[in-house]
Each structure stands twice: as structure tokens, then as C-alpha cells.
């Protein structure tokens, strides 16, 4: 079976729109949470989000092309183009029938649907755009990447809620591992910082209302958390069979060595209180990687900053690692980015690769008040240098979808 290398990375995020800027701010413990300015939040309980700044789709793609894509597709395509450039791959030197795209989104073009719904009510059915459906459906991010790059291989758009990024990367890893493709563009995107999303999550009392202190609002594992902070973005990696990468002398940035997926089979939105599904996915990922839990040097936690979620993930880690759970450092990127839903896994995979490369674990910021259940080493508030070889990244989603990937630092 093929080994699977990571040869390119690209992102658009609340912490910046290049991997370098994103990583620099992440390791410094800087928050990307800010007030929402794209619509009037005066009637909403929550007025903050992990918003992408300095991204101009018309400047990037041209006015005509940009207007034919919802924001989630724009974010995905921009991240994919940057990842492709980073990889050094050339379309005229590869077999495009063996180039795949596995990119998903949780809610797809929700802003387009809202806008066209308003037009339907105010101006009638004849005024609804014929491009509504192709702009809205969640597979369109993958489709636009495939069209732009001429990828003729397998294309998939997993919809596993907040675990989409890891599901995409994990399934792409297996496709390459078993010989189904040479290269797969994988990850996720989301653009759900919208009025209807904020209203629904707010009415479910899921969101932090620490509006006057945006940078302190997302606080995974902290005893004083009051909900998650919604975010947006796109995170894409280029996966390539190691043999293909070596033949072209590619710069190999990391290696995916394991993937595990499971279902809680428990509740529409709540995670299993004992973390059984999360534990199962982590166990399977470690088993496929051919390692022991004690070989994991760092965990990138899902860690959304909700009480139930943080408790169940902590319990799952303890179940898998036993007493060694207290020895493995855990980082929670969402403390700085907010929860980018379908984009989270891709962003966090990139952060984990950088962490392994540089031997630096980004902090979990806003650790101020201990939670007696969350008593592990969450790398509080300040980044830490460490000897890192293998990292695990957790992603869990509504409906009980769990996806875990294991990444190893690549050394010649």
C-alpha cells in the first residue's frame, strides 16, 4: 500500500489568509475573534465571530466568476489554489485522471439561499436566480476546484458536519493508500457567519455572549466558558502518494499515517456524555497508524468551548490513553479561530503539520478557571516547545460524526 504525503497547504482564516500568517498568530496565542460587521447584530444575543478579513473575491477571481460562487466556494477555491501553488505540482506533468478532490462544507451556500429567499418573497418567483441551486449545494466547492484545476479523478463532498475536514482528509488518504489516485486535494470550507445561523445557534444557547471581550470568548476546557464562537474559512491540503512525490522531488511537509471514523449513535446535536464515539475513532486511527497511544506526542483537540463537548472529549482521551492522558499535551486551536464548522478540520490539520515541523505546540488561550473534569494538560495560554514526531487531530460533528487523523513529521 502507498504511503501518503502532504505536499501543499493553503487556507483562508480568521487569523490570516496565508499559512505563514495563520501559524505565526496561532503560536503567539492571538485571537481572531472580532465583532461581526457584515450585518446588523443589534437584535442578536451574540455579536462576535471568527470572521475572515482582507479577502476580496472579485479581486481574486474577477467579478463575473466571483458572483457565480457562494462565499463558501470562494474560500475553498482560494485555499485550494494556494495549496496547489505550495505543492509545486504542474498540471501538464501529472495524470489528471488520477487527480481527485475531496472537499466538503457543512451548510453550503446558506447566504445565497437567504438572499434568494428574500427575492422570492419580495419580488416573486420570476426574479429568483437560476444559479441558486448550483451556488447553494454543498458539493459545489469541490466541483469548482475540480473545474478550475481540471481534476478528472474521484470527487467527493463529505457532509459530516463539523468533522468534514478530517473526513475529507481521511477518506482521501485511504483513496491514495489503496491506489485509487496519485493526488487528492482535500479539506473543507464554511461561510456560515450569517443572520439565520447566528439566530438559530443563539436561540439554542450554544454561542458565547461575551460580546464585550471577543478575544476572551472562546475558551475550551475553561471552567468559565459560556458557549462556542462561530467562525468561517477554508483549509485545504494536497495529499500525494509518497512514491509520486519522491519521483518529482517534492517538498514533503508531513505524512498522514492513520484515520478513524465512528458514530456516537446517540443524539442529534449532543456528543455522547462519556465520549464513546470519539474514543472509538481515536482508537481506530491509532490502530491504522500502526502505533500505540503512547507514541502520540500531541493532540489537536476538537474542543469547541461547550461544557458537554469539552467534557466528553476529555473523557475519551482518558479512556484511550489511561494514566498517560496526563502526559500528552493537548492544544485547542478554536480558542483562537472560533469554530469554523466544516472548515475546522482542514485548518487544524495545517496547524498540526506546522507544529510537528517546528516543534512548537500552540497554546489553548483563555485558560483561567480550572474545570475539575477537564484536568489534562491543555498547554494553557503560552506556546510550548517540544520534541514532536506524531500528532493526532480530532473532529466531531452534529449527529455524532467522529473523524480522527494521525499525522507524522516527515524525515528523509
C-alpha positions in Angstrom: 0.0 0.0 0.0 1.1 3.6 -0.7 2.3 5.9 2.0 0.6 9.3 1.8 2.5 12.6 1.9 1.2 16.2 2.5 2.9 18.3 -0.2 0.9 21.5 -0.2 -1.2 23.6 2.2 -3.5 26.6 1.8 -6.0 28.4 3.9 -8.3 31.4 4.4 -8.9 32.0 8.1 -9.8 34.5 10.9 -6.1 34.5 11.8 -4.9 35.4 8.3 -5.0 34.2 4.7 -1.6 32.6 4.3 -0.2 29.6 6.2 2.6 31.8 7.5 0.4 34.5 9.0 -2.0 31.9 10.4 0.7 29.9 12.1 2.5 33.0 13.4 -0.6 34.3 15.1 -1.6 30.8 16.3 1.7 30.1 18.1 1.6 33.6 19.6 -1.8 32.9 21.1 -3.6 35.7 19.3 -7.3 35.6 19.0 -9.1 36.0 15.6 -12.5 36.7 17.2 -14.0 40.1 16.3 -17.3 41.9 16.1 -19.5 41.0 13.2 -19.8 43.9 10.7 -21.4 42.2 7.7 -24.9 42.7 9.1 -26.7 44.5 11.9 -26.3 42.4 15.1 -28.3 44.7 17.4 -31.1 42.2 17.8 -28.9 39.1 18.3 -27.7 37.6 21.6 -24.2 37.1 20.1 -22.4 39.8 18.1 -19.0 38.2 17.5 -17.4 35.6 15.3 -14.2 34.3 13.8 -14.5 36.4 10.7 -12.2 36.3 7.7 -10.7 39.7 6.9 -8.9 41.1 3.9 -10.4 38.6 1.4 -11.7 40.2 -1.8 -13.2 37.5 -4.1 -13.7 39.9 -7.0 -10.0 40.9 -6.9 -9.1 37.2 -6.6 -11.3 35.7 -9.2 -12.7 38.5 -11.2 -16.2 40.0 -10.8 -18.0 37.6 -13.1 -16.6 34.4 -11.6 -16.9 35.6 -8.0 -20.6 36.4 -8.5 -21.2 32.8 -9.6 -19.9 31.4 -6.3 -21.3 31.5 -2.8 -18.7 32.6 -0.2 -18.0 29.0 1.0 -16.9 28.1 -2.6 -14.8 31.2 -2.8 -13.0 30.4 0.4 -12.4 26.8 -0.7 -11.2 27.7 -4.2 -8.8 30.3 -2.9 -7.4 27.9 -0.3 -7.1 25.2 -2.9 -5.3 27.4 -5.4 -2.8 28.4 -2.7 -2.3 24.8 -1.6 -1.7 23.8 -5.2 0.9 26.5 -5.7 2.6 25.5 -2.5 2.8 21.9 -3.7 4.8 22.8 -6.8 2.6 20.4 -8.9 2.2 21.2 -12.6 -1.0 20.1 -14.4 0.9 19.3 -17.6 3.1 16.9 -15.8 0.5 14.7 -14.0 -2.2 12.3 -14.9 -5.3 14.4 -14.3 -7.4 11.2 -14.3 -5.6 10.3 -11.0 -6.1 13.8 -9.5 -9.1 13.8 -7.1 -10.9 16.4 -5.0 -12.4 15.6 -1.6 -13.7 18.9 -0.1 -16.9 19.4 1.9 -19.0 22.0 3.6 -21.5 21.6 6.4 -24.2 24.1 5.3 -23.0 25.1 1.8 -24.4 28.3 0.3 -26.6 29.4 3.2 -26.2 33.1 2.4 -27.2 32.6 -1.2 -30.3 30.7 -0.1 -31.2 33.5 2.3 -30.7 36.2 -0.3 -32.8 34.4 -2.9 -35.5 33.6 -0.4 -35.8 37.3 0.2 -36.1 38.0 -3.5 -38.7 35.3 -3.9 -40.9 36.8 -1.1 -40.4 40.4 -2.2 -40.2 40.2 -6.0 -41.7 36.9 -7.0 -40.6 33.6 -8.4 -39.6 35.1 -11.8 -36.8 37.0 -10.1 -35.1 34.1 -8.4 -31.7 33.4 -9.8 -31.3 30.3 -11.9 -27.9 29.8 -10.3 -29.4 29.5 -6.8 -29.2 25.7 -6.7 -25.6 25.3 -8.1 -24.4 28.1 -5.9 -26.1 26.7 -2.8 -25.4 22.9 -2.8 -22.5 21.9 -0.6 -20.7 19.8 -3.2 -20.0 23.0 -5.3 -16.8 23.8 -3.5 -15.3 20.5 -4.6 -16.8 21.0 -8.1 -15.3 24.4 -8.5 -11.9 23.2 -7.5 -12.2 20.3 -9.9 -13.3 22.6 -12.8 -10.6 25.1 -12.1 -7.8 22.6 -12.0 -9.1 20.1 -14.5 -9.2 17.3 -11.9 -10.7 14.3 -13.6 -10.3 11.8 -10.8 -12.7 10.9 -7.9 -14.5 13.9 -6.5 -16.4 13.7 -3.2 -18.1 16.2 -0.9 -18.5 14.6 2.6 -21.2 16.2 4.8 -20.3 15.1 8.3 -21.0 18.4 10.0 -18.0 19.7 12.0 -15.9 16.7 11.2 -15.9 17.3 7.4 -12.3 18.4 7.1 -11.0 15.3 8.8 -13.4 13.1 7.0 -12.3 14.5 3.7 -8.6 14.2 4.5 -9.1 10.7 6.0 -11.0 9.3 3.0 -8.6 10.9 0.6 -5.7 9.3 2.5 -7.3 5.9 2.1 -8.1 6.5 -1.6 -4.4 7.1 -2.3 -3.2 4.4 0.1 -5.2 1.8 -1.8 -4.1 3.0 -5.2 -7.2 4.9 -6.3 -5.4 8.2 -7.0 -2.0 9.8 -7.1 -3.0 13.2 -5.7 -6.1 14.4 -3.8 -7.0 18.0 -2.9 -8.7 17.6 0.5 -10.2 19.7 3.3 -13.3 21.8 4.0 -14.8 25.2 3.9 -17.6 27.2 5.6 -19.2 30.6 5.3 -22.0 30.3 7.9 -21.5 33.6 9.8 -25.0 34.7 8.7 -28.1 36.1 10.3 -30.0 32.8 10.3 -27.1 30.8 11.7 -26.4 33.3 14.5 -30.1 33.4 15.4 -30.5 29.6 15.5 -27.3 28.8 17.4 -28.1 31.8 19.7 -31.6 30.5 20.4 -30.2 27.1 21.2 -27.9 28.9 23.8 -24.9 27.4 22.1 -23.0 30.6 21.4 -20.8 32.7 23.7 -22.3 36.0 24.6 -19.1 37.6 25.8 -19.6 40.3 23.2 -17.6 43.0 25.0 -14.5 40.7 25.2 -14.3 38.9 21.8 -10.7 37.7 22.3 -11.7 36.0 25.6 -15.0 34.5 24.3 -13.7 31.1 23.0 -12.3 29.2 26.0 -12.2 25.5 25.5 -11.8 23.4 28.7 -12.0 26.5 30.9 -14.5 26.5 33.8 -15.9 29.9 32.8 -16.8 29.1 29.2 -20.3 30.0 28.0 -20.5 28.5 24.6 -18.7 28.4 21.3 -17.8 31.1 18.8 -18.9 30.5 15.2 -16.2 31.0 12.6 -15.6 30.8 8.8 -12.8 29.9 6.5 -11.3 27.3 4.2 -8.5 24.8 4.9 -7.0 22.6 2.1 -4.1 20.2 1.9 -2.6 18.4 -1.1 -2.2 14.7 -0.4 0.0 12.7 -2.7 1.3 9.2 -2.8 4.8 9.2 -1.4 6.2 7.5 -4.4 4.7 10.1 -6.7 6.0 12.9 -4.6 9.5 11.4 -4.5 9.6 11.0 -8.2 9.2 14.7 -8.7 11.4 15.7 -5.8 8.5 17.4 -4.0 8.9 19.2 -0.7 7.2 16.8 1.7 5.6 18.6 4.7 4.2 15.7 6.6 2.7 12.3 6.3 -0.8 11.1 7.1 -0.5 7.7 8.7 -3.9 6.9 10.2 -7.6 7.6 10.1 -10.5 6.6 12.2 -14.2 7.3 11.9 -17.2 6.4 14.0 -20.7 7.4 15.0 -22.0 8.2 18.5 -25.4 6.8 17.6 -26.7 8.9 20.4 -28.2 12.4 19.7 -28.8 15.0 17.0 -26.5 17.6 18.5 -25.1 16.5 21.8 -21.9 14.4 21.9 -22.0 11.1 23.9 -21.5 12.1 27.5 -18.8 9.5 28.0 -17.2 10.2 24.7 -17.6 6.7 23.4 -17.7 7.6 19.7 -14.8 9.9 20.0 -12.8 7.2 21.8 -13.7 4.7 19.1 -12.5 7.0 16.3 -9.2 7.8 18.1 -8.6 4.1 18.8 -9.2 3.2 15.1 -6.9 6.0 13.9 -4.1 4.8 16.2 -4.6 1.2 15.1 -4.5 2.1 11.4 -1.3 4.2 12.0 0.3 1.1 13.5 1.3 2.9 16.7 0.5 2.8 20.4 -1.3 5.7 22.1 1.9 6.5 23.9 3.5 7.3 20.6 1.3 10.3 20.2 3.2 13.4 21.1 0.4 16.0 20.8 -3.3 16.1 20.4 -5.1 18.8 18.4 -8.5 18.7 20.2 -11.9 19.4 18.7 -12.6 21.5 21.8 -15.4 23.8 20.8 -15.8 25.5 24.2 -19.0 23.9 25.2 -19.4 22.1 28.5 -20.7 18.8 27.1 -18.3 18.7 24.2 -15.2 19.5 26.3 -16.2 17.0 29.0 -16.8 14.2 26.6 -13.6 14.7 24.6 -11.6 14.8 27.8 -13.2 11.5 28.9 -12.5 10.0 25.5 -8.8 10.9 25.7 -8.6 9.5 29.2 -10.3 6.2 28.1 -7.8 5.8 25.2 -4.6 6.9 27.0 -5.3 5.8 30.6 -2.9 7.4 33.1 -0.7 8.5 30.1 -3.5 11.0 29.3 -2.0 13.4 31.8 1.4 13.3 30.0 0.2 14.1 26.4 -0.1 17.9 25.6 -3.4 19.0 24.1 -4.0 22.1 22.1 -7.3 23.7 21.1 -7.0 26.0 18.0 -10.6 27.0 18.3 -9.7 29.1 21.3 -8.2 31.5 18.7 -10.1 30.8 15.5 -13.5 30.1 16.8 -15.3 27.1 15.4 -15.2 27.2 11.6 -17.6 24.2 11.3 -16.8 22.3 8.1 -13.5 24.2 7.7 -12.2 23.4 11.1 -10.5 20.1 10.3 -8.6 21.4 7.4 -7.4 24.5 9.3 -6.4 22.3 12.3 -4.6 19.8 10.1 -2.4 22.6 8.7 -1.7 23.8 12.2 -0.7 20.3 13.3 1.7 19.9 10.4 3.4 23.2 11.3 3.5 22.2 14.9 5.3 18.9 14.0 7.7 20.7 11.7 8.7 23.4 14.2 8.4 21.6 17.5 6.0 24.2 18.8 2.6 23.5 20.4 0.2 26.4 20.1 -1.5 27.3 23.3 -5.1 26.9 24.4 -5.8 30.5 25.3 -8.2 31.8 27.9 -7.3 29.2 30.5 -8.2 31.0 33.7 -10.6 28.9 35.8 -10.0 25.2 36.2 -12.8 22.8 35.3 -12.5 19.7 37.6 -13.4 17.3 34.8 -11.1 19.0 32.3 -7.9 18.3 34.2 -5.4 17.4 31.5 -2.5 19.3 30.0 -4.1 21.8 27.6 -1.0 23.9 27.0 -2.5 26.8 28.8 -2.1 30.4 27.4 1.5 30.1 26.2 3.0 28.1 23.3 5.4 25.3 24.3 8.5 23.9 22.6 8.6 20.1 22.5 10.1 17.2 20.6 7.3 16.2 18.3 7.0 13.4 15.9 3.4 12.2 15.8 0.2 14.2 16.3 -3.5 13.3 16.4 -6.2 15.7 15.3 -9.8 15.2 16.5 -13.0 16.4 14.8 -16.6 15.7 15.9 -19.8 16.8 14.4 -23.6 17.2 14.9 -25.3 13.8 14.5 -22.4 12.0 16.2 -20.0 12.0 13.3 -16.4 11.5 14.5 -13.2 11.7 12.4 -9.7 11.5 13.6 -6.4 11.7 11.6 -2.9 10.9 12.7 0.0 12.9 11.1 3.7 12.1 11.4 6.6 14.5 10.8 8.4 13.5 7.6 12.1 12.9 7.6 14.1 11.8 4.6 
